Amino acid sequence: ERATPPISERIQLSIHFVNDTSIQVSWLSLFTVMAYKLTWVKMGHSLVGGIVQERIVSGEKQHLSLVNLEPRSTYRICLVPLDAFNYRAVEDTICSEATTHASYLNNG
């Protein structure tokens, strides 16, 4: 488990590895937010073909589980605070990278 240093001490993003295909993302914001957009994409040799997944969650929520991820893969996870008009506050966007564990099923 690790935490990304907060941007301007306003948002903190934490990542907890649940298992080889699931990551729980948690955050703490020091200011009121109407909603968040959480995005994640599997990193690879080329991000051009990478499919960005996203989920909009209520500003009251402080965590989300990412499931059905690929084992032993690195994902770039970003949290974007949104206002009432779903306008992104770019200066408060925070991102982190996380690598899922190897699958235990492949070990025989």
Secondary structure, 3 states (H helix, E strand, C coil): CEEEEEECCCEEEEEEEEECCEEEEEEEECCCCCEEEEEEEECCCCCCCCCCEEEEEECCCCEEEECCCCCCCEEEEEEEEECCCCCECHHHCEEEEEECCCCHHHHC
